[in-house]
Amino acid sequence: MTETIPIYEKKLQIPSYFVDGDAKLTVSSLFSILQEMSDNHASLLGAGWHELRERGYFWVITKIQLVINRLPKWTETVLMRTWVKNSAAATSPRDYEMVDAEGNVLIAGSSIWAILDIAESRPQRMSMFDGCFLPQERNAIDRKPPKISALIIPNEPHNRKEVVPSDIDINRHVNNARYIQWAFDAVSEEFRTKHRISGVTVNFLSQAKLGDHYATYSEPLSETCLQTTLYSPDHRTEYCRLLTEWTPIEP
């Protein structure tokens, strides 16, 4: 049974297993929260994971851009919101907001989702779910997630790693939050102690699966902007590209 919920809201108390050494929500955990909010809302509208699975399809996120004003702390209660905007032929935009107890917007963002078929991972037309979604004109941020240009990757990766079982999600490929974790783990501790994250843009390009290998490569675009790519060491596949924006922490 579907419900008419144009904007889905849920209160969340930040748990200890979602925070870092400073007791703040990690960005990878934030992506897990956004993924869960998306599926909860889609399920209420009749187009969640189970509904798609029965028809041989699954959701994937292709792009996302987040503005991070502040990351909430452990035990803090926040209000999450998500809603769908007007879909294109093969993509569905979805926005997000995280608000604190005083009504301040902590995090705002926009994402692009697609539906793939399980057999061949081919994109499907969104028209199959006409009538399920209730598109909203409201924008969490005033721009769409942009395309990130490719970096020139060195020939010899120095940090080759293997995809392990804990990286795999219910669709049997690497969960989107794991890519974020890999990218943030590559940022030096010295840099992170002097900066706070203020924005993240991600382009998800390919699906890494169990047993695949990956490497990370980063280049600073400015003193406060870093671009990272996650790719296969044989250079045949690029899994995702990230732009992270940082704000210096006052001494």
Disulfide bonds with the S-S distance in Angstrom:
none
